[in-house]
Amino acid sequence: MLVLSQVSKRYGDTVALAPTDLQVPAGETVVLIGSSGCGKSTLLRLIDGLIQPDSGAITFEGTALTPANILQLDGSPISRPLASGRTLLWHP
């Protein structure tokens, strides 16, 4: 299970992601839909470990995601930005 607990991200005075809670059970597929600038890409970058949250915690199967362990948890990232600007998503 992927769990985000009160995860947030700011860039200076700009809130990129307000405190967010999310639980995704193993085997579930989730789609993020929202307007431009609402935090979808920021959320994916946080889950992928490309950026670190300013507050909150992200856990995968009960283990806190850190820069040191994110690729070792399942051998591959959960999402990956593509050169086209889109994000490739897959589940391990």
Protein Blocks (a to p, Z undefined) as FASTA:
>chain_A
ZZdehiacdehjbcfbdcddddddehiacdddddehilpmmmmmmmnopaccfbdcddee
hiacdfklmmmmnopafbdcdfkopacdddZZ
